[in-house]
Amino acid sequence: MSDAKKYLTSHPWIKFQLDLSQDIPFRLWILLGAAESKCRHLAGIPLRPEKQNELNKVSLRKGAQATTAIEGNSLSEEEIGKIMDNKDERLPLSKEYQRIEVLNVIGAYNAIIDSVNRLGTCGAGYEELLSDNRAILSGLELGSGLVPGEIRTHSVGVGNYRGAPAEDCEYLLKTLFRWIGSDWELGSDHKTIEGILKAIVAHLYITWIHPFGDGNGRSARMLEFRLLMASGVPMTAAHLLTTHYNVTRAEYYRALASTSQNSGGNPVAFILYALQGFVDALDEQIKTILAEQLRVTWENYVHYEEFNGTLSDAQARQRDLLLELSKFTSPVTLNELKRRLSSELLAKYDKKTIRAFNRDINDLERRNLIVKTAKGISAATGRMRAFLPVCKQSEF
C-alpha cells in the first residue's frame, strides 16, 4: 500500500517552493524594496495622538469591511464604523449574521494588535491559524459537522476549485508553517521584505489547501495580517493588502486561480499582483500622513513665527481666523467662510461690524498668509514648501 500523499496527484502545485535565485522579475525586487522602505518610514513618523487614533480606527474599519465583503458581507464602511462605536441601529434579522461576522473579524484583529502592543510581536503559526478560524466563525450558523477551529474531514471547494484532500490538510499546514518559519536567507537587514513575502505566500497556500469547512479566505487574510505585523509592518499598513484584494476582487480571484492552473505552483504572479497594490496603497497612506504633517508644521509656523509673543485682540482674532481657514481643503468665498466660523471665533466678532472681519482678511492678505483667487480664499499653506529639500517637485 502506497504512503504517497493524495495531494501530490490532486494538487501538484502545492510545492512549498519559492526560488528567489531563479527567473524572478526585476519589478518584484523593486516593489519589495519600495514596500520595505515605505513601511519603515511609516513606522517612524510620529503623529498627534488624536490623528494616529483616527488613522488606526479607519484602517481597522476598512480591513474588517474588506475581508468580510470579499466573502459576500454587504455591510458598508459606515455601518461597520457604527458597530465599532456601539452606535449601530438594530439590523434586520436577515442581516444579523453579517454583524456577527464583522464583530468576529474585528475581535480577531484586535487580539493580534493587543499582542503586538503588549509583547512587541504576535504568533503566526499553526495554533494561531486554528484560533483565528475559531474566532472568525464564533456564533455563526455553520454546516452540519463543521466545528470552528478544527481541520475539515470532508471535501470543500469554491466555484470550480476543490481544496486539498481532507486527510492531507493537517500535514500540509504543518509543512507550510515549517517552511515560512525557516530562514529564507534574505539577510538580517531585510526581515521586513522576508515577512512581506511570507505573508503573501502563506495567504496563497491557505487558499490552495482550504483546510477548514468555512472561513478559509478570512483565515488566510488574518494569517497574512499576523505575518505582516510580526515582521514590523505598521498596523495601519498591515490592513492595506486585504483592502487591495477587495477593491480589485475580480483580479484577486483571477490571480489566485492562475497560480494553480497556469503556473504550476509558481507564486510569483500572485506576489506581483499583491505587491503592486500594497505599494500603491502605501503611497496613498503616506500622502495622507504628509498632509497631516504639513498641517502641523503650518500651525506651528502660525503660532510661533507669525503670531508670537503678546498679541492684541485684533492679532489674536486674525490668528484664529487664519487657523480656521486652514481647515478648508479648497478655497472658500468670504460669505461661506462667515457662515462656517466656529462659535468661539464668532464670539470674538460679537458687537463688531463687518468692517472688522474684512479688515482682518485684508491684513492677512497683506502679510501673505492667505491667497485670494477667483474661486475664493485659502490659507497660504504652500509657504511650508520652502522648508522642504530642494528637488524636482514630486506628486507628494
Stockholm file with secondary structure:
# STOCKHOLM 1.0

chainA/1-396         MSDAKKYLTSHPWIKFQLDLSQDIPFRLWILLGAAESKCRHLAGIPLRPEKQNELNKVSLRKGAQATTAIEGNSLSEEEIGKIMDNKDERLPLSKEYQRIEVLNVIGAYNAIIDSVNRLGTCGAGYEELLSDNRAILSGLELGSGLVPGEIRTHSVGVGNYRGAPAEDCEYLLKTLFRWIGSDWELGSDHKTIEGILKAIVAHLYITWIHPFGDGNGRSARMLEFRLLMASGVPMTAAHLLTTHYNVTRAEYYRALASTSQNSGGNPVAFILYALQGFVDALDEQIKTILAEQLRVTWENYVHYEEFNGTLSDAQARQRDLLLELSKFTSPVTLNELKRRLSSELLAKYDKKTIRAFNRDINDLERRNLIVKTAKGISAATGRMRAFLPVCKQSEF
#=GR chainA/1-396 SS CCCCCTHHHHCTTCCCCCCTTSSCCHHHHHHHHHHHHHHHHHHTCCCCHHHHHHHHHHHHHHHHHHHHHTTTCCCCHHHHHHHHTTCCCCCCGGGHHHHHHHHHHHHHHHHHHHHHHHHSSCCCSHHHHHHHHHHHHTTCCCCTTCCTTSCCSSCCEETTEECCCGGGHHHHHHHHHHHHTSCCCSCGGGHHHHHHHHHHHHHHHHHHHCCSSSCHHHHHHHHHHHHHHHTTCCHHHHTHHHHHHHHTHHHHHHHHHHHHHTSTTCTHHHHHHHHHHHHHHHHHHHHHHHHHHHHHHHHHHIIIIISCSSCCHHHHHHHHHHHHHTTCSSCBCHHHHHHTCCHHHHHHTTTCCHHHHHHHHHHHHHTTSEEEETTEEEECGGGGGGGSCSSCCCCC
#=GC SS_cons         CCCCCTHHHHCTTCCCCCCTTSSCCHHHHHHHHHHHHHHHHHHTCCCCHHHHHHHHHHHHHHHHHHHHHTTTCCCCHHHHHHHHTTCCCCCCGGGHHHHHHHHHHHHHHHHHHHHHHHHSSCCCSHHHHHHHHHHHHTTCCCCTTCCTTSCCSSCCEETTEECCCGGGHHHHHHHHHHHHTSCCCSCGGGHHHHHHHHHHHHHHHHHHHCCSSSCHHHHHHHHHHHHHHHTTCCHHHHTHHHHHHHHTHHHHHHHHHHHHHTSTTCTHHHHHHHHHHHHHHHHHHHHHHHHHHHHHHHHHHIIIIISCSSCCHHHHHHHHHHHHHTTCSSCBCHHHHHHTCCHHHHHHTTTCCHHHHHHHHHHHHHTTSEEEETTEEEECGGGGGGGSCSSCCCCC
//
